[in-house]
């Protein structure tokens, strides 16, 4: 049986500490962590079909004056045998309509 796990997250790649704290207070379920290669932080918001905070995400993006190069949508795919076809959830299109950032795909074989 082929088991494929797909996770989709919106990432803010270059936040300062205050922006990270603000992210977790303004968007339910958001987290942030320090980047090892510099003094910045990465904020992560899991994107699920149940996500009802796209507006909160967009408002945070605008208020914090995040540049498009400092964010992405991360699609993580984990499988024993890498599939030849991966379906991307329609929610990604909804987010891209508000914040037109790049998409990063991470493939992991278990």
Backbone as a printed PyTorch tensor [residue, N CA C, xyz], in Angstrom:
tensor([[[  0.8390,  -1.1770,   0.0000],
         [  0.0000,   0.0000,   0.0000],
         [  0.8880,   1.2450,   0.0000]],

        [[  0.5900,   2.1710,  -0.8890],
         [  1.3510,   3.3960,  -1.0130],
         [  0.7770,   4.4520,  -0.0710]],

        [[  1.5790,   4.8840,   0.8890],
         [  1.1500,   5.9110,   1.8320],
         [  1.9180,   7.1890,   1.5320]],

        [[  1.1700,   8.2310,   1.2220],
         [  1.7680,   9.5250,   0.9270],
         [  1.2570,  10.5210,   1.9550]],

        [[  2.1680,  11.1840,   2.6390],
         [  1.7900,  12.2260,   3.5830],
         [  2.1700,  13.5700,   2.9730]],

        [[  1.1880,  14.4530,   2.8850],
         [  1.4300,  15.7820,   2.3360],
         [  1.0470,  16.8280,   3.3740]],

        [[  1.9550,  17.7540,   3.6240],
         [  1.6890,  18.8670,   4.5330],
         [  1.9720,  20.1620,   3.7790]],

        [[  1.1050,  21.1400,   3.9840],
         [  1.2570,  22.4310,   3.3150],
         [  1.3160,  23.5170,   4.3790]],

        [[  2.3260,  24.3740,   4.2800],
         [  2.5110,  25.4580,   5.2480],
         [  2.8730,  26.7480,   4.5290]],

        [[  2.4140,  27.8510,   5.0960],
         [  2.8520,  29.1690,   4.6460],
         [  3.9880,  29.5780,   5.5670]],

        [[  5.1110,  30.0170,   4.9810],
         [  6.2630,  30.3860,   5.8060],
         [  6.6660,  31.8420,   5.5840]],

        [[  6.9210,  32.5160,   6.6860],
         [  7.5490,  33.8310,   6.6820],
         [  9.0190,  33.5630,   7.0050]],

        [[  9.9110,  33.8140,   6.0680],
         [ 11.2900,  33.3270,   6.1580],
         [ 12.2750,  34.2640,   6.8450]],

        [[ 11.8790,  35.5090,   7.0960],
         [ 12.8620,  36.4700,   7.5960],
         [ 12.2170,  37.4370,   8.5890]],

        [[ 11.7160,  36.8990,   9.6950],
         [ 11.0740,  37.7250,  10.7080],
         [ 12.0600,  38.0990,  11.7990]],

        [[ 11.7580,  39.1960,  12.5170],
         [ 12.5040,  39.4590,  13.7370],
         [ 11.7190,  38.8340,  14.9000]],

        [[ 12.2760,  38.8640,  16.0890],
         [ 11.6460,  38.2000,  17.2430],
         [ 10.2500,  38.7690,  17.5310]],

        [[ 10.1020,  40.0900,  17.4860],
         [  8.8100,  40.7050,  17.7580],
         [  7.7650,  40.2790,  16.7180]],

        [[  8.1650,  40.2000,  15.4500],
         [  7.2420,  39.7530,  14.4150],
         [  6.8280,  38.2970,  14.6480]],

        [[  7.7580,  37.4630,  15.1100],
         [  7.4370,  36.0700,  15.4180],
         [  6.4130,  35.9610,  16.5370]],

        [[  6.6200,  36.7400,  17.5850],
         [  5.6770,  36.7380,  18.7120],
         [  4.3090,  37.2400,  18.2470]],

        [[  4.3120,  38.3040,  17.4550],
         [  3.0620,  38.8570,  16.9360],
         [  2.3300,  37.8300,  16.0740]],

        [[  3.0650,  37.0900,  15.2700],
         [  2.4650,  36.0550,  14.4140],
         [  1.6940,  35.0430,  15.2460]],

        [[  2.3070,  34.5640,  16.3220],
         [  1.6460,  33.5420,  17.1430],
         [  0.4270,  34.0980,  17.8800]],

        [[  0.4040,  35.3830,  18.1140],
         [ -0.7510,  35.9980,  18.7900],
         [ -1.8800,  36.3250,  17.8270]],

        [[ -1.5390,  36.6080,  16.5690],
         [ -2.5540,  37.0310,  15.6080],
         [ -3.1310,  35.8900,  14.7760]],

        [[ -2.3870,  34.7810,  14.6450],
         [ -2.8670,  33.6700,  13.8210],
         [ -2.8360,  32.3920,  14.6520]],

        [[ -3.9970,  31.8370,  14.8840],
         [ -4.1380,  30.6200,  15.6860],
         [ -3.3330,  29.4780,  15.0780]],

        [[ -2.5270,  28.8240,  15.9090],
         [ -1.7450,  27.6750,  15.4690],
         [ -0.4090,  28.0130,  14.8320]],

        [[ -0.1240,  29.2940,  14.6470],
         [  1.1490,  29.6980,  14.0440],
         [  2.2840,  29.4700,  15.0400]],

        [[  3.4600,  29.1760,  14.5080],
         [  4.6540,  29.0020,  15.3290],
         [  5.7970,  29.7680,  14.6700]],

        [[  6.8770,  29.9590,  15.4170],
         [  8.0850,  30.5390,  14.8310],
         [  9.2970,  29.9040,  15.4940]],

        [[ 10.4160,  29.9110,  14.7760],
         [ 11.6610,  29.3620,  15.3190],
         [ 12.8450,  30.1270,  14.7410]],

        [[ 13.9450,  30.0900,  15.4540],
         [ 15.1540,  30.8140,  15.0360],
         [ 15.7850,  30.1380,  13.8220]],

        [[ 16.3210,  30.9480,  12.9310],
         [ 17.1040,  30.4330,  11.8070],
         [ 18.5360,  30.2330,  12.2850]],

        [[ 19.1450,  29.1430,  11.8990],
         [ 20.4910,  28.8210,  12.3660],
         [ 21.5790,  29.6200,  11.6440]],

        [[ 21.2810,  30.0880,  10.4220],
         [ 22.3240,  30.7420,   9.6340],
         [ 22.3700,  32.2650,   9.7990]],

        [[ 21.3910,  32.8460,  10.4970],
         [ 21.4240,  34.2950,  10.7420],
         [ 20.5800,  34.6170,  11.9790]],

        [[ 20.3810,  35.8700,  12.2410],
         [ 19.6640,  36.2940,  13.4470],
         [ 18.1650,  36.4620,  13.2300]],

        [[ 17.6240,  35.8840,  12.1830],
         [ 16.2000,  36.0430,  11.9020],
         [ 15.4130,  34.8150,  12.3700]],

        [[ 14.0970,  34.8860,  12.1760],
         [ 13.2010,  33.8140,  12.5820],
         [ 12.3100,  33.4300,  11.4100]],

        [[ 11.8590,  32.1820,  11.4090],
         [ 10.9060,  31.7080,  10.4170],
         [  9.5800,  31.4650,  11.1050]],

        [[  8.5280,  32.0560,  10.5780],
         [  7.1810,  31.8390,  11.0800],
         [  6.4670,  30.8550,  10.1690]],

        [[  5.7000,  29.9380,  10.7700],
         [  5.0340,  28.8890,  10.0080],
         [  3.5560,  28.8410,  10.3790]],

        [[  2.7120,  28.8140,   9.3410],
         [  1.2680,  28.6610,   9.5200],
         [  0.8480,  27.4480,   8.6920]],

        [[  0.3550,  26.4050,   9.3520],
         [ -0.1100,  25.2150,   8.6380],
         [ -1.3480,  25.5720,   7.8240]],

        [[ -1.3750,  25.1550,   6.5660],
         [ -2.5260,  25.3880,   5.7040],
         [ -3.3000,  24.0800,   5.5870]],

        [[ -4.5160,  24.0930,   6.0570],
         [ -5.3790,  22.9140,   5.9740],
         [ -6.7000,  23.3300,   5.3500]],

        [[ -7.4820,  22.3510,   4.9190],
         [ -8.7920,  22.6470,   4.3340],
         [ -9.6910,  23.3400,   5.3430]],

        [[ -9.4070,  23.1680,   6.6140],
         [-10.2100,  23.7890,   7.6660],
         [ -9.7360,  25.2160,   7.9670]],

        [[ -8.7060,  25.6550,   7.2680],
         [ -8.1370,  26.9790,   7.5410],
         [ -9.1870,  28.0590,   7.3070]],

        [[ -9.4530,  28.8160,   8.3310],
         [-10.4050,  29.9130,   8.2090],
         [ -9.7300,  31.2600,   8.4560]],

        [[ -8.4030,  31.2450,   8.4430],
         [ -7.6950,  32.4780,   8.7820],
         [ -6.8630,  33.0340,   7.6260]],

        [[ -7.2950,  32.8020,   6.3890],
         [ -6.5700,  33.3660,   5.2500],
         [ -6.5540,  34.8910,   5.3410]],

        [[ -7.6590,  35.4700,   5.7890],
         [ -7.6910,  36.9310,   5.9570],
         [ -6.6970,  37.3800,   7.0220]],

        [[ -6.6060,  36.6310,   8.1270],
         [ -5.6350,  36.9620,   9.1790],
         [ -4.2090,  36.8930,   8.6280]],

        [[ -3.9460,  35.8760,   7.8170],
         [ -2.6350,  35.7080,   7.1980],
         [ -2.3150,  36.9080,   6.3090]],

        [[ -3.2720,  37.3070,   5.5010],
         [ -3.0840,  38.4420,   4.6000],
         [ -2.8950,  39.7450,   5.3750]],

        [[ -3.6890,  39.9580,   6.4100],
         [ -3.5650,  41.1700,   7.2260],
         [ -2.1930,  41.2290,   7.8960]],

        [[ -1.7380,  40.0940,   8.4350],
         [ -0.4120,  40.0480,   9.0670],
         [  0.6660,  40.3960,   8.0320]],

        [[  0.5740,  39.8010,   6.8550],
         [  1.5290,  40.0350,   5.7750],
         [  1.6370,  41.5330,   5.4620]],

        [[  0.4940,  42.1980,   5.3520],
         [  0.4790,  43.6240,   5.0050],
         [  0.9710,  44.4760,   6.1690]],

        [[  0.4770,  44.2210,   7.3730],
         [  0.8630,  45.0400,   8.5320],
         [  2.3510,  44.9470,   8.8450]],

        [[  2.9060,  43.7560,   8.6730],
         [  4.3240,  43.5700,   8.9850],
         [  5.2320,  43.9410,   7.8160]],

        [[  4.6430,  44.3540,   6.7110],
         [  5.3710,  44.7790,   5.5200],
         [  6.3840,  43.7320,   5.0590]],

        [[  5.9140,  42.4900,   4.9860],
         [  6.7510,  41.3830,   4.5210],
         [  6.8970,  41.4820,   3.0040]],

        [[  8.1060,  41.3310,   2.5030],
         [  8.3230,  41.3360,   1.0550],
         [  8.1010,  39.9210,   0.5190]],

        [[  7.6520,  39.8240,  -0.7210],
         [  7.3150,  38.5180,  -1.3010],
         [  8.4900,  37.5450,  -1.2980]],

        [[  9.7000,  38.0650,  -1.4260],
         [ 10.8750,  37.1880,  -1.4410],
         [ 11.1290,  36.5420,  -0.0770]],

        [[ 10.4970,  37.0710,   0.9710],
         [ 10.7040,  36.5580,   2.3260],
         [  9.5800,  35.6440,   2.7930]],

        [[  8.8400,  35.0750,   1.8420],
         [  7.8130,  34.1140,   2.2250],
         [  7.6740,  33.0630,   1.1290]],

        [[  7.0910,  31.9350,   1.5000],
         [  6.7910,  30.8980,   0.5200],
         [  5.7010,  29.9800,   1.0540]],

        [[  5.2160,  29.1350,   0.1710],
         [  4.3250,  28.0540,   0.5600],
         [  5.1420,  26.7840,   0.4310]],

        [[  5.2960,  26.0700,   1.5440],
         [  6.0840,  24.8380,   1.5650],
         [  5.1400,  23.6510,   1.4490]],

        [[  5.3700,  22.8370,   0.4400],
         [  4.6200,  21.5920,   0.2670],
         [  5.5800,  20.4560,   0.5570]],

        [[  5.3370,  19.7600,   1.6710],
         [  6.1930,  18.6520,   2.0990],
         [  5.4960,  17.3370,   1.7810]],

        [[  6.1980,  16.4730,   1.0420],
         [  5.6490,  15.1780,   0.6640],
         [  6.5600,  14.0970,   1.2110]],

        [[  5.9690,  13.1710,   1.9520],
         [  6.7230,  12.0740,   2.5490],
         [  6.0990,  10.7570,   2.1020]],

        [[  6.9310,   9.8390,   1.5830],
         [  6.4300,   8.5620,   1.0800],
         [  7.5510,   7.5340,   1.0720]],

        [[  7.1690,   6.2590,   1.1730],
         [  8.1630,   5.1810,   1.0600],
         [  8.7020,   5.1060,  -0.3630]],

        [[  7.8200,   5.2380,  -1.3270],
         [  8.2040,   5.2580,  -2.7310],
         [  7.7190,   6.5810,  -3.3160]],

        [[  8.6290,   7.4420,  -3.7380],
         [  8.2000,   8.7390,  -4.2690],
         [  7.1890,   8.5650,  -5.4030]],

        [[  6.0440,   9.2200,  -5.3000],
         [  5.0230,   9.0860,  -6.3360],
         [  5.3990,   9.8680,  -7.5850]],

        [[  4.8160,   9.4840,  -8.7100],
         [  5.0800,  10.2100,  -9.9460],
         [  4.1330,  11.3890, -10.1030]],

        [[  3.0820,  11.4140,  -9.2850],
         [  2.0980,  12.4930,  -9.3630],
         [  1.6750,  12.8800,  -7.9510]],

        [[  1.6740,  14.1830,  -7.6880],
         [  1.2650,  14.6940,  -6.3810],
         [  0.1920,  15.7510,  -6.6160]],

        [[ -0.9430,  15.6030,  -5.9600],
         [ -2.0040,  16.5920,  -6.0780],
         [ -1.8310,  17.6620,  -5.0120]],

        [[ -1.8380,  18.8980,  -5.4470],
         [ -1.6940,  20.0320,  -4.5420],
         [ -3.0970,  20.4830,  -4.1300]],

        [[ -3.3370,  20.6570,  -2.8240],
         [ -4.6660,  21.0740,  -2.3750],
         [ -5.0840,  22.4150,  -2.9770]],

        [[ -6.3790,  22.5550,  -3.2650],
         [ -6.9220,  23.7930,  -3.8510],
         [ -6.7110,  24.9930,  -2.9370]],

        [[ -6.5290,  24.7430,  -1.6440],
         [ -6.3030,  25.8260,  -0.7020],
         [ -5.0620,  26.6480,  -1.0700]],

        [[ -4.0810,  26.0130,  -1.6860],
         [ -2.8660,  26.7260,  -2.1140],
         [ -3.2500,  27.8320,  -3.1040]],

        [[ -4.1630,  27.5360,  -4.0230],
         [ -4.6150,  28.5560,  -4.9850],
         [ -5.2890,  29.7200,  -4.2770]],

        [[ -6.0860,  29.4290,  -3.2560],
         [ -6.7620,  30.4900,  -2.5080],
         [ -5.7470,  31.4260,  -1.8590]],

        [[ -4.7120,  30.8540,  -1.2650],
         [ -3.6920,  31.6750,  -0.6090],
         [ -2.9330,  32.5000,  -1.6450]],

        [[ -2.6020,  31.8830,  -2.7760],
         [ -1.8580,  32.5970,  -3.8160],
         [ -2.6380,  33.7770,  -4.3940]],

        [[ -3.9650,  33.7340,  -4.3250],
         [ -4.7700,  34.8670,  -4.7880],
         [ -4.5620,  36.0960,  -3.9010]],

        [[ -4.2440,  35.8620,  -2.6320],
         [ -4.0260,  36.9600,  -1.6900],
         [ -2.5590,  37.3540,  -1.6030]],

        [[ -1.6810,  36.3480,  -1.5400],
         [ -0.2450,  36.5910,  -1.4040],
         [  0.4580,  35.7320,  -2.4600]],

        [[  0.9180,  36.3480,  -3.5040],
         [  1.4750,  35.6340,  -4.6590],
         [  2.9590,  35.3260,  -4.4450]],

        [[  3.2330,  34.4110,  -3.5260],
         [  4.6190,  34.0660,  -3.1970],
         [  5.0620,  32.8050,  -3.9360]],

        [[  6.3220,  32.4680,  -3.7690],
         [  6.8560,  31.2750,  -4.4320],
         [  6.3770,  30.0110,  -3.7210]],

        [[  6.4970,  28.8830,  -4.4070],
         [  6.1620,  27.5840,  -3.8440],
         [  7.4280,  26.7650,  -3.7640]],

        [[  7.6430,  26.1520,  -2.6010],
         [  8.7910,  25.2760,  -2.3800],
         [  8.2520,  23.8740,  -2.1230]],

        [[  8.8460,  22.8730,  -2.7870],
         [  8.4220,  21.4860,  -2.6170],
         [  9.5740,  20.7050,  -1.9930]],

        [[  9.2590,  19.9690,  -0.9140],
         [ 10.2530,  19.1180,  -0.2540],
         [  9.7740,  17.6710,  -0.3490]],

        [[ 10.5750,  16.8150,  -0.9840],
         [ 10.2490,  15.3950,  -1.0960],
         [ 11.1310,  14.5970,  -0.1570]],

        [[ 10.4980,  13.7410,   0.6500],
         [ 11.2370,  12.9280,   1.6040],
         [ 10.8240,  11.4750,   1.4390]],

        [[ 11.7970,  10.5940,   1.2720],
         [ 11.5160,   9.1590,   1.2190],
         [ 11.7530,   8.5680,   2.5900]],

        [[ 10.7720,   7.8310,   3.0790],
         [ 10.8980,   7.2120,   4.4070],
         [ 11.7000,   5.9270,   4.3340]]])
